[in-house]
Amino acid sequence: MNTSACNCDEGLLVGIGNPLLDISASVDDALLAKYDMKPDDAIMAEEKHMPLYKELMEKYKAEFIAGGSVQNTLRVAQWILKKPGVCTYFGCVGNDEYARILETRAVADGVIVKYQVTDEAPTGTCAVLVTGTHRSLCANLAAAQKFTPVHLAKEECQAVIKKAKYFYTSGFFVAVSPESILQLAERARSGGHAFIMNLSAPFVSQFYKDPLEKILPYVDVLFGNESEAEAFATAFGINEKDLQAIALKISTMPKLNPSRPRVVVITQGCEPVILVENDKVTLVPVNKLSREQIIDTNGAGDAFAGGFLSQMVLEKDYTTCVKCGVYAATHVIQQSGCTLNGVSDFKSS
């Protein structure tokens, strides 16, 4: 087993996103119906969803798990890299106990956190409704929505940004501070560094097309799953129906740094991962688990991105990055929430 730490630099990877405390519970379909949700939904909470969080805590055996898509991804990357401080995380939290739980978990997993703290709202939460092997997410962003580019301008944050060579964000954060994303994207472009983004959920392409369109030319590597890729294709007028053709089309969309062709990665559950690099499609197989082995698919996409990024900062080829993404996702879906048990034994050979 290879348990040695990487010899990469500290502060190589910066992530920006919504720090959320997951309130996770196994529920029945009736609860989904009550809150007008579907299996595998990923939605933003509306007024009608607000009682859901209390109901999960009072009527179900809910557990608190440190969450937020980008923070999860960085935790997974750190788990594989085994060297604390390679990843730094930006996001906004409330001045409360939930924020302290989040920070404690992230730091324990090796991530450096540079939270913006607000007194205007409590730390964000995400209801995770697990029904069999499905999970539905309902995020109440609360404090996470209060992030501002002012935080990035602070001296300590600028020092972090200047050190980084890889920048990662989620589609979820497009709904919060596209200005902040563009600042980091421009830093990546001007420095010849890599800017990586996750589409995150179909609603991002459906409802935030305009800011997404401004960010896309900076994106060097784009992640998505089948439904996210299809929603993107619909929003951006891509008429292809085949996922490989959609991925190829996305890779050729306008880009500010043409010397670094866009890489597109589409996951398909237990079907092979579609990797597009230099106009070439590679299908990378996935290890299929039995239904009994799958505990919770919540966090699979975050874990995949974390595995991928861990190899990207080590300058491995993209097929190896995908294989590590598959390894990480396979590990996480056998746990409850985006939790990491034992020592990573991924080998890049």
Rosetta blueprint (number, residue, H / E / L):
1 M L
2 N L
3 T L
4 S L
5 A L
6 C L
7 N L
8 C L
9 D L
10 E L
11 G L
12 L L
13 L E
14 V E
15 G E
16 I E
17 G L
18 N L
19 P L
20 L E
21 L E
22 D E
23 I E
24 S E
25 A E
26 S E
27 V L
28 D L
29 D H
30 A H
31 L H
32 L H
33 A H
34 K H
35 Y L
36 D L
37 M L
38 K L
39 P L
40 D L
41 D L
42 A E
43 I E
44 M E
45 A L
46 E L
47 E H
48 K H
49 H H
50 M H
51 P H
52 L H
53 Y H
54 K H
55 E H
56 L H
57 M H
58 E H
59 K H
60 Y L
61 K L
62 A L
63 E E
64 F E
65 I E
66 A E
67 G E
68 G L
69 S H
70 V H
71 Q H
72 N H
73 T H
74 L H
75 R H
76 V H
77 A H
78 Q H
79 W H
80 I H
81 L H
82 K L
83 K L
84 P L
85 G L
86 V L
87 C E
88 T E
89 Y E
90 F E
91 G E
92 C E
93 V E
94 G E
95 N L
96 D L
97 E H
98 Y H
99 A H
100 R H
101 I H
102 L H
103 E H
104 T H
105 R H
106 A H
107 V H
108 A H
109 D L
110 G L
111 V L
112 I E
113 V E
114 K E
115 Y E
116 Q E
117 V E
118 T E
119 D L
120 E L
121 A L
122 P L
123 T L
124 G E
125 T E
126 C E
127 A E
128 V E
129 L E
130 V E
131 T E
132 G L
133 T L
134 H E
135 R E
136 S E
137 L E
138 C E
139 A E
140 N E
141 L L
142 A H
143 A H
144 A H
145 Q H
146 K H
147 F L
148 T L
149 P H
150 V H
151 H H
152 L H
153 A L
154 K L
155 E H
156 E H
157 C H
158 Q H
159 A H
160 V H
161 I H
162 K H
163 K H
164 A L
165 K L
166 Y E
167 F E
168 Y E
169 T E
170 S E
171 G H
172 F H
173 F H
174 V H
175 A H
176 V L
177 S L
178 P H
179 E H
180 S H
181 I H
182 L H
183 Q H
184 L H
185 A H
186 E H
187 R H
188 A H
189 R H
190 S H
191 G H
192 G L
193 H L
194 A E
195 F E
196 I E
197 M E
198 N E
199 L L
200 S L
201 A L
202 P H
203 F H
204 V H
205 S H
206 Q H
207 F H
208 Y L
209 K H
210 D H
211 P H
212 L H
213 E H
214 K H
215 I H
216 L H
217 P H
218 Y H
219 V L
220 D L
221 V E
222 L E
223 F E
224 G E
225 N E
226 E H
227 S H
228 E H
229 A H
230 E H
231 A H
232 F H
233 A H
234 T H
235 A H
236 F L
237 G L
238 I L
239 N L
240 E L
241 K L
242 D L
243 L H
244 Q H
245 A H
246 I H
247 A H
248 L H
249 K H
250 I H
251 S H
252 T L
253 M L
254 P L
255 K L
256 L L
257 N L
258 P L
259 S L
260 R L
261 P L
262 R L
263 V E
264 V E
265 V E
266 I E
267 T E
268 Q E
269 G L
270 C L
271 E E
272 P E
273 V E
274 I E
275 L E
276 V E
277 E E
278 N L
279 D L
280 K E
281 V E
282 T E
283 L E
284 V E
285 P L
286 V L
287 N L
288 K L
289 L L
290 S L
291 R L
292 E L
293 Q L
294 I L
295 I L
296 D L
297 T L
298 N L
299 G L
300 A H
301 G H
302 D H
303 A H
304 F H
305 A H
306 G H
307 G H
308 F H
309 L H
310 S H
311 Q H
312 M H
313 V L
314 L L
315 E L
316 K L
317 D L
318 Y H
319 T H
320 T H
321 C H
322 V H
323 K H
324 C H
325 G H
326 V H
327 Y H
328 A H
329 A H
330 T H
331 H H
332 V H
333 I L
334 Q L
335 Q L
336 S L
337 G L
338 C L
339 T L
340 L L
341 N L
342 G L
343 V L
344 S L
345 D L
346 F L
347 K L
348 S L
349 S L
